[in-house]
Amino acid sequence: MTPSLLLVEDDADFAQLLCLSLAEESFEVTVARDGEAGLAHAQEQEFDLILLDLMLPAMSGLEVCKALRSAGNHTPLLMLTARDSEIDRVLGLELGADDYLPKTMGVRELVARVRAAIRRSRTYVDQEEGDGEDFLQRGSLRLDPTKRTVDRAGEALNLTAKEFDLLWHFASHPGRVFRREDLLTAVWGFQYEGYQHTVNSHINRLRAKIEPDVREPHFLLTVWGVGYKFNDQLESA
């Protein structure tokens, strides 16, 4: 099946270069020239991946990313930028982008990153469908991988896409200790030195949503000097 890709890019020359390269690799590409048009395409049609420029007319890439993730759209999303600002990278990742690619990157590497992101997404879906489970119960937490919803003792919790992915990863491996680098690789799908604070901030926000008392975590436990683990001593709900 030909993978479909939405490219949201206002630089006509750069967009044309990417379209030619992706077409040669058998991608079907839809192009939008501003953020509002890109958001409309993403809401009206299903794509295997979205390539989203950071700086766009009408609506920035960060705003588009936030709107999609807030609406429950979990399409793999790679952020493109001509800037090399760490704060932009971290903010994009925390809003739910799957990767952050500089426009100076070679086209071959960019296409490889696109393929890798689609492959990870399809593998994740296949694993969910292959498990044969409608939900995952961990103590009072109930995770539904199909609807991507979480409730605690019957109370619905409002998690972002990446927060759900992170919690699902932990809950699927109770008792296993993960370093921050492990979580970056498993949940974000890449490994960059210096991005550990992205993991920290996600865990802090996740705890604020799932823990009855964030001062004494019950589900996500810190293993000092190593990383984090999901509590494997939980009683049934």
C-alpha positions as CSV (number, residue, x, y, z in Angstrom):
1,M,0.0,0.0,0.0
2,T,1.4,3.4,-1.0
3,P,2.0,5.5,2.1
4,S,0.2,8.8,2.2
5,L,1.9,11.9,3.5
6,L,0.8,15.5,4.3
7,L,3.5,18.1,3.8
8,V,2.7,21.5,5.3
9,E,5.4,23.9,4.0
10,D,5.2,27.4,2.7
11,D,8.6,27.4,1.0
12,A,7.6,26.5,-2.6
13,D,11.1,25.4,-3.7
14,F,11.7,23.3,-0.6
15,A,8.3,21.7,-0.9
16,Q,8.9,20.8,-4.5
17,L,12.3,19.3,-3.7
18,L,10.7,17.1,-1.0
19,C,7.7,16.1,-3.2
20,L,10.1,14.9,-5.9
21,S,12.2,13.0,-3.5
22,L,9.3,11.4,-1.7
23,A,7.5,10.6,-5.0
24,E,10.7,8.7,-6.1
25,E,10.3,6.7,-2.9
26,S,6.7,5.8,-3.8
27,F,5.0,8.2,-1.3
28,E,1.7,9.9,-2.2
29,V,2.1,13.5,-1.1
30,T,-0.5,16.2,-0.4
31,V,0.9,19.7,0.0
32,A,-0.6,22.6,2.1
33,R,1.1,26.0,2.0
34,D,-0.1,27.4,5.4
35,G,-1.0,26.1,8.9
36,E,-4.8,26.5,8.5
37,A,-4.9,24.6,5.2
38,G,-2.6,21.9,6.7
39,L,-4.9,21.5,9.8
40,A,-8.0,21.3,7.5
41,H,-6.4,18.5,5.4
42,A,-5.3,16.6,8.5
43,Q,-8.9,16.8,9.9
44,E,-10.6,15.8,6.7
45,Q,-8.3,13.0,5.5
46,E,-6.3,10.2,7.1
47,F,-2.5,10.2,6.4
48,D,0.3,7.8,7.4
49,L,2.5,10.8,8.4
50,I,2.5,14.6,8.6
51,L,5.6,16.7,7.8
52,L,5.0,20.0,9.4
53,D,7.1,23.2,9.1
54,L,7.5,25.1,12.3
55,M,7.2,28.6,10.8
56,L,4.0,28.9,8.7
57,P,1.6,31.6,7.6
58,A,-1.9,31.9,9.3
59,M,-1.1,29.3,11.9
60,S,2.3,28.1,13.2
61,G,3.4,24.5,13.1
62,L,3.3,24.3,16.9
63,E,-0.3,25.5,16.9
64,V,-1.2,22.9,14.3
65,C,0.5,20.2,16.3
66,K,-1.3,21.2,19.5
67,A,-4.7,21.4,17.8
68,L,-4.3,17.9,16.2
69,R,-3.1,16.2,19.4
70,S,-5.8,18.0,21.5
71,A,-8.4,16.6,19.1
72,G,-7.1,13.1,19.5
73,N,-5.3,12.9,16.1
74,H,-2.3,10.5,16.7
75,T,-0.9,10.5,13.1
76,P,2.9,10.4,13.3
77,L,4.1,14.0,13.0
78,L,7.6,15.2,12.2
79,M,8.4,18.9,12.7
80,L,10.6,20.7,10.1
81,T,12.5,23.8,10.9
82,A,15.2,26.1,9.6
83,R,16.0,27.2,13.1
84,D,18.1,25.4,15.6
85,S,16.6,26.4,18.9
86,E,16.5,23.9,21.7
87,I,13.4,25.5,23.2
88,D,11.5,25.0,19.9
89,R,12.6,21.4,19.7
90,V,11.6,20.6,23.3
91,L,8.2,22.5,23.0
92,G,7.4,20.7,19.7
93,L,8.2,17.3,21.3
94,E,6.2,18.1,24.4
95,L,3.2,19.1,22.3
96,G,3.2,15.7,20.7
97,A,5.6,15.8,17.7
98,D,7.3,12.5,17.1
99,D,10.6,14.0,15.8
100,Y,12.2,17.3,15.0
101,L,14.1,17.6,11.7
102,P,16.3,20.5,10.6
103,K,15.8,21.5,6.9
104,T,19.6,21.3,6.5
105,M,19.3,17.5,6.9
106,G,20.0,15.5,3.7
107,V,17.0,14.4,1.8
108,R,18.0,10.7,2.0
109,E,18.1,10.9,5.8
110,L,14.9,12.8,6.0
111,V,13.1,10.1,3.9
112,A,14.7,7.4,6.1
113,R,13.3,9.2,9.2
114,V,9.9,9.4,7.6
115,R,9.9,5.6,6.8
116,A,11.1,4.8,10.4
117,A,8.3,6.9,11.9
118,I,5.6,5.2,9.8
119,R,7.1,1.8,10.6
120,R,7.0,2.5,14.3
121,S,3.5,3.6,14.1
122,R,2.3,0.5,12.2
123,T,4.2,-1.8,14.5
124,Y,2.5,-0.2,17.5
125,V,-1.0,-0.6,15.9
126,D,-0.2,-4.2,15.0
127,Q,0.9,-5.0,18.5
128,E,-2.3,-3.5,20.0
129,E,-4.5,-5.4,17.6
130,G,-2.5,-8.6,18.1
131,D,-2.7,-8.5,21.9
132,G,-6.4,-9.5,21.8
133,E,-7.1,-7.4,24.9
134,D,-9.7,-4.7,25.0
135,F,-8.0,-2.9,27.9
136,L,-5.1,-3.1,30.4
137,Q,-6.0,-3.0,34.1
138,R,-3.3,-1.9,36.6
139,G,-4.7,-1.4,40.0
140,S,-7.4,1.3,39.7
141,L,-6.1,2.4,36.3
142,R,-7.8,1.1,33.2
143,L,-6.2,1.8,29.8
144,D,-8.1,1.3,26.6
145,P,-5.5,1.1,23.7
146,T,-8.2,1.2,21.0
147,K,-9.9,4.4,22.2
148,R,-6.6,5.6,23.8
149,T,-8.4,6.5,27.0
150,V,-7.5,6.1,30.7
151,D,-9.7,6.1,33.8
152,R,-8.9,5.8,37.4
153,A,-11.6,4.0,39.5
154,G,-14.1,4.9,36.8
155,E,-13.0,8.6,36.5
156,A,-11.9,9.6,33.0
157,L,-8.4,11.1,32.9
158,N,-7.5,13.6,30.1
159,L,-4.1,12.5,28.8
160,T,-2.2,13.9,25.7
161,A,-1.2,11.4,23.0
162,K,2.4,11.2,24.3
163,E,1.3,10.9,27.9
164,F,-0.8,7.9,26.9
165,D,2.1,6.4,25.0
166,L,4.3,6.8,28.0
167,L,1.8,5.4,30.5
168,W,1.0,2.5,28.2
169,H,4.8,1.7,27.9
170,F,5.2,1.7,31.7
171,A,2.0,-0.2,32.4
172,S,2.9,-2.9,29.9
173,H,6.1,-3.6,31.8
174,P,5.3,-3.3,35.5
175,G,8.3,-3.5,37.7
176,R,10.8,-2.9,34.9
177,V,13.1,0.1,35.5
178,F,13.6,2.4,32.6
179,R,16.3,5.0,32.2
180,R,15.4,8.3,30.6
181,E,17.4,7.3,27.5
182,D,15.4,4.0,27.3
183,L,12.1,6.0,27.4
184,L,13.2,8.4,24.7
185,T,14.0,5.5,22.4
186,A,10.9,3.5,23.1
187,V,8.3,6.2,23.3
188,W,9.6,9.1,21.2
189,G,11.4,6.7,18.8
190,F,14.8,8.4,18.8
191,Q,17.7,9.0,21.1
192,Y,19.2,12.4,21.6
193,E,21.6,13.3,24.3
194,G,20.4,16.2,26.3
195,Y,16.6,15.5,25.9
196,Q,16.2,13.8,29.2
197,H,14.4,16.8,30.6
198,T,11.6,16.2,28.1
199,V,11.0,12.8,29.8
200,N,11.1,14.5,33.2
201,S,8.5,17.0,32.3
202,H,6.2,14.4,30.8
203,I,6.4,12.2,33.8
204,N,5.7,15.2,36.1
205,R,2.6,16.0,34.1
206,L,1.5,12.4,33.9
207,R,1.8,12.0,37.6
208,A,-0.3,15.1,38.2
209,K,-3.1,13.5,36.2
210,I,-2.9,9.8,37.4
211,E,-1.6,10.0,41.0
212,P,-4.1,10.5,43.9
213,D,-1.2,12.3,45.7
214,V,1.8,13.4,43.5
215,R,3.9,13.8,46.7
216,E,3.7,10.1,47.3
217,P,3.4,8.4,43.8
218,H,1.4,5.2,43.8
219,F,1.7,4.2,40.1
220,L,4.9,5.8,38.6
221,L,7.8,5.2,41.0
222,T,11.2,6.8,41.0
223,V,14.2,4.5,41.2
224,W,16.8,6.9,42.5
225,G,20.0,7.2,40.5
226,V,18.5,5.0,37.7
227,G,15.1,6.0,36.3
228,Y,11.4,5.1,36.7
229,K,9.2,2.1,36.9
230,F,5.5,1.2,37.1
231,N,4.5,-0.2,40.5
232,D,4.2,-4.0,40.2
233,Q,2.7,-4.4,43.7
234,L,-0.7,-3.0,43.0
235,E,-3.9,-4.5,44.3
236,S,-6.7,-5.2,41.9
237,A,-9.2,-2.4,41.5
